[in-house]
Each structure stands twice: as structure tokens, then as C-alpha cells.
């Protein structure tokens, strides 16, 4: 009964003609993810330390995170369609995300006790420590983002807020895939994806409007949860469904894609940003063949993303950024790469192979 129900939900055959066989495996997706992860590293180095760097405005954390969501939309829908059943899909997603995520929470809880202004006994007996663990392990980082006496009460790992959006997307992918299969034709599929795209901005607008009217920060926070970013995932899915079209015309599409990105940087217009980013990601992701050797068989981007925030805060607390902001930034980038390398080879890959 279980396999029959889940296979009915997967129902691959109606849409597979649009996504199977044509997508090149020689791509630069892992390179792009690593690049976006380091954009976030540089952005947080600037925002947390208060330092400015040449061309610093180009390292926009929002752009990088949204780029991750587009790539997730592109990859995860394909992961779902290539899975044997719903259980197989969920196991694959859990094995990719949870080991390193749980590890960074635990290692911060234990290791950052050395950075606390409390004694070891006070620290490990603190109720805040337990609350931090429970909130973070269940992806509710915003409830208790701080550890007792660590970093003057600042969030320990401000990067983890996006993980619950990823998890949310993993959960709704089967529903989206089911609707796509019901659409049957590519035209109807694209109309549905356009509606999904618009729904993200409508949700965002309603939340921000209500938050302003009611002066409620919680409602404002809701604007930055999954429905408010669904348009980026939708663009990733669109690029899968329309892969041949996007690849055929990418040399022409890249020009409006760059224009849209420039408009975002200059006037802050975000309504077309998912489209512009999607074009640029597809163009870089499937051209420039020499780049596909970077991270071809390994993905360090997740490690770089989840480990960098505490590293930056430690170096700020120790005063390194005040000594030399450039050398310290290099130290941050090198340290998190080493951590990501070890994490991939000693932790993440071992779970993926199980």
C-alpha cells in the first residue's frame, strides 16, 4: 500500500520527457554554489565586523542566498523525479542536509563554551543552552539564536535561517511535482510556475503590509519565510522544464539577465530578480567548460555556508579584524574551506554513500 501510494504521487512519466536525458552532467553547478557560498562569507565578514572592502557592494548576501534557492529548485525537482519512491527521495535529502547541520549545532554548543563569559559549570547548566539546542535542531533558529554568554548575546550562526526554507521546499516538492504532472502540457506547466512565481511576491506584499499596519515584527518576519521565496525555486524548476529552450537562447538571454541584475543593484527592484538570476546561473552553469573541474566530484559549498558565521564571530571577538581586515578575511576564507573539506570527506560523503 505504501509503495503504491508513493509511486502514484511520484508519477514521473508525464513530465519526464521535459527533464530526462538532455541536461548535461558536465556543468559548473558546484562551482557556482561555492562561489555563492563565498559571497555570503564576504558579506557577513563586512556586516559583522563593520569593515568595508573594495567592490564590497557586489558581495550581496541576499543575491547569493536567492541564487542558492534557484539552484535548489533546479536540482531538487530532478532529484525527486529520479527517486524510486517518496521514501527514497526523503532519505536522500536528509542524508545530504542533516549530518553537517546537526554537527555544526553540536560543535558550536560544545566548542564555544570556551568563548563564553560564564564558567564551564554555569554554561553547561544553563537553560538557554538546552533551548538553543531544541530550537536549532528543529530549524527554529530565530527562537533561540544565542548561546549563554557567547558573542555578547549575538546570534551564533546567522546563516542557519535559510535551512528551514530548504526543508520546507523539500516537503512541498512532491506536491508541486504532482500538480506539474496533472498539468500534462508544457504550456500549462509554465502557467502554473508563473502563478507560483507571482504568489511569492503577493505573499510577501501582504505580510509586509500587515506588519506595517499592525506594527508587528513577527508578521514582518513571516515575509522572509518559504512562501516569500518560492519564486526563486519556481525559476529553478522552470529552467529544468524548459532546459533546451534556455540553453538554446542563453547567449541572447544573458543580456537582459545582466540588465535585471544591474537594476537590482542600482534601484533595488527585485520583482524580476529571480528571472535575471536564473538566466545568469544557467549561462554560467552550462558554459565555460574549464570551470566544471572545480568541485566536479565534491560539494564544499554547504560546509562553507554553515561553518563560516561562527568563525567570523570568533575572529571579531579576538580582535583580528581590527589588526588587518584583509589578512583576517583571507584567514576566514581559508579556515572555512578547510572545515568544509574535512566535513565533506569525513562526514557528509560518508552519509551520502550509505
Secondary structure, DSSP 8 states (H G I E B T S, - for coil): -HHHHHHHHH-GGGTHHHHSS-S-SS--HHHHHHHHHHHHHHHHHHHHH----TTGGG--HHHHHHHHHHHHHHHHHHHHHTSSSHHHHHHHHHHHHHHHHHHHHHHHHHHGGGG-SS-HHHHHH-HHHHHHHHHHHTT-TTTS---TTSGGG--S-TTGGGHHHHHHHHHHHHHHHHHHHHH-SHHHHHHHHHHHHHHHHHHHHHHHHHHHHHT-HHHHHHTTSGGGGHHHHHHHHHHHHTHHHHHHTHHHHHHHHHHHHHHHHHH---TTHHHHHHHHHHHHHTS-GGGGGTTSS---HHHHHHHHHHHHHHHHHTTHHHH-HHHHHHHHHHHHHHHHHHHIIIIIHHHHT-
